[in-house]
Amino acid sequence: MHLLVNAIKQKESNKNLIRTPSLYLLSCLFKDRATGVIRNNSNYKYIVQWIQSPKNVSFEKKLQRMGFPISKQNQLQLEKADKEALENLKNVTTIFGFCRYLEQKKLVNIITEKQLENIKNKFWTLLKDENTNSIDISSLFIDYAKFLSNAFSNKRLNKSLLNSEIIKI
């Protein structure tokens, strides 16, 4: 942990820090809820304070996936970024852009029925666009079907609406 603290103090890049064995080991301790042994260590306290400080969204998501506790402020930042990603649907104008939009990992978990309706409308709008070719259309159908299939894990969505949409496509 001492090496990790030194790297943080020397302003090492987040990309390099996330790959350190010390951070990985610490994440295992957090996941196993076994931090009691090192809680009084000053290096531990410094690292936890560093984790709780604001960083860029992608790094915060990586820390969260590793099992580290995320501060309320950082949690709000992550939720805001997820909501902004949902709002980006308005800016999607191509099939390629729509497919990339659907590939967002957390999208199926955070959408509501209203947002699903917007996604459905965008799919049908892009499908009817006369500038699309058959290769684009096939990838559109495949990616949309994968998205709908994955959306069944979202408890807020009506499963009969998802079934109906899958049957339509």
C-alpha positions in Angstrom: 0.0 0.0 0.0 2.9 2.3 0.6 3.9 2.1 -3.1 0.3 3.0 -4.1 0.2 6.0 -1.8 3.5 7.2 -3.2 2.1 6.8 -6.7 -1.0 8.8 -5.8 1.1 11.5 -4.2 3.3 11.7 -7.3 0.1 12.3 -9.4 0.5 9.0 -11.3 -2.1 8.7 -14.0 -5.4 7.0 -13.1 -4.8 4.5 -16.0 -1.6 3.3 -14.3 -3.0 3.3 -10.8 -6.0 1.2 -11.7 -3.6 -1.6 -12.8 -1.5 -1.7 -9.7 -1.5 -4.9 -7.7 -1.9 -2.9 -4.5 -5.2 -1.4 -5.7 -6.4 -4.8 -6.9 -5.5 -6.4 -3.5 -7.3 -3.6 -1.7 -10.4 -4.0 -3.9 -10.4 -7.7 -3.0 -10.4 -6.7 0.7 -13.3 -4.4 0.1 -15.3 -7.0 -1.8 -14.7 -9.5 1.0 -15.4 -6.9 3.7 -12.1 -7.7 5.2 -10.7 -4.2 5.7 -10.9 -4.4 9.5 -7.3 -5.5 9.8 -5.9 -2.5 8.0 -8.4 0.2 8.9 -6.2 2.0 11.3 -3.3 2.1 8.9 -2.6 5.7 7.7 -1.9 4.5 4.1 -5.3 2.8 4.1 -7.0 6.0 5.2 -5.2 8.1 2.6 -6.2 5.7 -0.2 -9.9 5.7 0.9 -9.8 9.5 1.0 -8.3 9.5 -2.5 -11.0 7.1 -3.7 -13.7 9.3 -2.3 -12.4 12.5 -4.0 -13.9 13.4 -7.4 -12.4 12.0 -10.5 -13.5 11.5 -14.1 -16.6 9.3 -14.7 -14.9 6.4 -16.4 -12.4 6.0 -13.6 -15.1 6.2 -11.0 -17.0 3.4 -12.8 -13.9 1.3 -12.8 -13.4 1.8 -9.1 -17.0 1.0 -8.4 -16.8 -2.2 -10.5 -13.7 -3.1 -8.4 -15.8 -3.0 -5.3 -14.6 0.3 -3.8 -17.0 2.5 -1.8 -18.0 5.5 -3.9 -18.9 8.8 -2.1 -22.4 10.2 -2.5 -21.1 13.1 -4.6 -19.3 10.7 -6.9 -22.4 8.4 -7.0 -24.5 11.4 -8.1 -21.9 12.2 -10.8 -22.2 8.6 -12.1 -26.0 8.8 -12.2 -25.8 12.1 -14.0 -23.5 10.7 -16.6 -25.8 7.7 -17.1 -28.8 10.1 -17.6 -26.8 12.1 -20.1 -26.0 9.0 -22.0 -29.8 8.3 -22.2 -30.4 11.8 -23.4 -27.8 11.3 -26.2 -30.4 9.4 -28.1 -31.7 12.7 -29.4 -28.4 13.3 -31.1 -28.3 9.8 -32.8 -28.9 10.2 -36.5 -27.3 7.1 -38.0 -27.8 3.4 -37.7 -24.1 3.1 -36.6 -24.7 5.7 -33.9 -27.9 4.0 -32.7 -26.1 0.6 -32.5 -23.3 2.1 -30.4 -26.0 3.7 -28.2 -27.6 0.4 -27.6 -24.3 -1.2 -26.7 -23.9 0.9 -23.6 -23.6 -1.7 -20.8 -25.7 0.0 -18.2 -28.4 1.2 -20.6 -30.7 -1.8 -20.1 -30.5 -1.4 -16.3 -31.4 2.3 -16.0 -34.0 2.9 -18.7 -37.6 3.4 -17.9 -40.6 2.5 -20.0 -40.8 6.0 -21.4 -37.2 5.9 -22.5 -37.7 2.4 -23.9 -40.6 3.9 -26.0 -38.1 6.6 -27.3 -35.6 3.9 -28.2 -38.3 2.0 -30.0 -39.4 5.0 -31.9 -35.8 5.8 -32.9 -35.4 2.2 -34.2 -38.5 2.4 -36.4 -37.5 5.9 -37.6 -34.0 4.7 -38.6 -35.5 1.6 -40.3 -37.7 3.7 -42.5 -34.9 6.1 -43.5 -34.3 5.8 -47.3 -30.6 6.3 -46.9 -30.0 2.9 -45.2 -28.5 -0.1 -46.9 -29.2 -3.8 -46.3 -26.0 -4.3 -44.3 -26.9 -1.4 -42.0 -30.4 -2.8 -41.6 -29.2 -6.2 -40.6 -26.9 -4.9 -37.9 -29.7 -2.6 -36.7 -32.0 -5.6 -36.2 -29.4 -7.7 -34.5 -28.3 -5.0 -32.1 -31.9 -4.0 -31.3 -32.8 -7.6 -30.7 -29.8 -8.1 -28.3 -30.8 -4.9 -26.5 -34.4 -6.0 -26.1 -33.3 -9.4 -24.9 -31.0 -7.9 -22.3 -33.7 -5.5 -21.2 -35.6 -8.4 -19.6 -33.2 -8.1 -16.7 -34.6 -4.6 -15.9 -37.3 -5.0 -13.3 -38.9 -1.6 -14.1 -39.9 -2.6 -17.6 -43.1 -4.3 -18.6 -42.1 -7.8 -19.9 -45.2 -8.0 -22.2 -44.1 -4.8 -24.0 -40.7 -6.3 -24.5 -42.2 -9.5 -25.8 -44.4 -7.6 -28.1 -41.5 -5.6 -29.5 -39.4 -8.6 -30.0 -42.2 -10.3 -31.9 -42.6 -7.2 -34.1 -38.9 -7.2 -35.1 
